Every structure is written in C-alpha cells, then in structure tokens.
Amino acid sequence: GSGPGGQPILQLIESREVGAHVAYLSFAAKKDRTYRLSVWLKSEGVSAFRLQLSDTYGASLIGMNGRFGEGAQLLSQGSSKDASIMEASMQKHPGDWFKVVLAGRLGSSSTSTLVQIILSRLDGSIPYKGDGRRGLLVSGLKVE
C-alpha cells in the first residue's frame, strides 16, 4: 500500500522485548543549521510517539511527543540548551493519518544528525515491553 500522496509506507512494530521501539535515519549535517522535518504517521494500536532530531550523541536535540486516538494531540515539545525549537505540530487528515512537523536549529558541531521516530506509552515512557503486534505506519518523511 501507499500513504498520503502515494508515498511508500514503513511499518514500525513493537518488539516483545523491554526496550525502545524506534526507527531512525542518519544524514550529514552542518553546524547551526535549521531543519524542518515532516512525516505522515498513522497508529496501528500504539497510543503515543516521540519524534526527535538530534546530533549523533543526543547532546543537541529538539523533540516532540504526541498521542493518537480520542483526543489525539501534541503533548509536549522541547529542546536542549544549545538547540531551539521553531515549530511542532500534529494535524489529523482523512484515513486517520497525521501530518507531523518538527522544525528547529541544532547547535552541535556534529557532522551527522539523527531523525528518530519512537513508540511510547501515554505517560511518555519509551523503554517498555511491546506485544509484537502494535505499531505505527510512517510515510513521506522529509528533512529540509
């Protein structure tokens, strides 16, 4: 199948182990650059997620937490002291897809940047025991 705009779909499924359930992408970076990350997300049983953009070591980062289901919404956003967040949004679209946007500046001098899509519980906990079935559909990831 395909996601909004005909983009391919990646399925991120919880493992049955206790740990972080995460998909990530690494790319070359430039110091003090502003990034805009947009992605389409659709829950397949998970209640919440974290979207994060950081340097390789997580010292400079911007991130947001959101929830699906009834009352789906952006729960929180934040950044490390040398980074700044400019935008964090989550908008529902037809078919229960959400357009999620995270934008800001990373202050690190690291030469690579990580995008992480992390499954979480409603209370924000990231390491947890999954069931091997619930997950998230991801489509149309763009970093500008």
N, C-alpha and C positions, 0 to 999 in steps of 0.2 A: 504494500500500500504506500500511499504518499500522504504527506502532511499538507498544511495550508500552502497554497501557491505551487503545489505539485512537487515540493521538496521531499527528498528521501527521509525516512524515519529511522532513528536509532532507538532501540528499546533497552532501557536501563532497568534491570530486575534486581531485587534484594537477594543477597545470598542467604544461606541458612546459618551462617556464622555470625558471631558477635563482631561487629566492626563497622567501618564506614562503607557505605554503598555509594560509589562515586564513579563518574565518567570525567575524564579530563583531556585537555588539549594543550599542548605547549607550542609556543611560537617565539621567534626572535623579537626582541624589544629594544626600544630606545629610551634613554633616561628622560624622566619628566615629561612623558608623552601622555596625552589624554586619549582614552579609549572609550568606545561605545559598543557595548555587547548587546545583541538582540537575539532572541531564541523563542521558538514556539514550544510550549510544554503542555502535556495532557496526562492527567493522573490515570493510572491503571491500578487503583487501590491504595496508593500511598496518600498520606494526609498532608504532608508538608515537604518543602525542599529548601535548600540553600544554594544560591548562585554566587560564585566568588571569582574575583580576578586578582591575582597576586603575583609577586615575584617568585622565583623558584623556591625560596625558603619560607614564604609566608610572612616575612617581616614587614613588607609593604603590601597592603591589601585593601580592597573595597568589597563589600558583600551585602547581600540582602537575604531575608527569609520570607517565604510566602506559604500560604496554605490553600488547599483545594477543598471542594465540597461546599456544603451550605456555608455561606458567609466567606467564600473564598476572598482572600485579600493579601496585601503586602503586610507582613507582621512587623518587620524591623529592617533597618539598614545601618551600616556603619563603616568606618574606615580606621586604619592605623594612623598614628600621629604624623607620618610623612606622606600620607595619601589623602586625597579629598574626593568625596562622592558628589556628583553633579546631578544625577538622575537615578531613580529607582522606581519602576512602575510595573504593574501587572494588570492587564486588561483581558476580560473574558470575550471570546469570539464564538461563532457558531461551532457546534460539534464538541463543545467542552474544551476547546483549545484555548490557551492563554498566551498572549504575546507578552514576553517578559523583557524588560530593558534595564540594563545597568551601565551607567557611564560615570567616569571619573578619571583622576590622574594618579598614577603610581609614581612615587618619588624615588624609588630604588634605582641604583646603578646596575642592577642585574641585567644580564644580556638575554634572559629569557623570561617569558611570562606564562602563567598557567591560568586557564579557564577551568573551573570545577563546577560540576552540577552534582549536588549531593542530596541524597534522600535523607529525610529526617522525620522525627516524631513531632507532634504538635507542640510539645514542651521545648522543642529546639534540640533535643539530644540527637547526636549524629552517630556515635557508635551504639548500635543496638542489634539484637538478633532478628534477622529477617525470616520470612517464611518461604523464600524461593519462588514465590508467585507474584507478589505485588511489585509494582514498578511505575515507570514513567516513560512516556513517549517523548522523544526530542526530535525537533525538525528545524531546518532553516537557520542554523547557528551562523551568525555573522559577527565579526570583530572589525571595527573600523577605527 
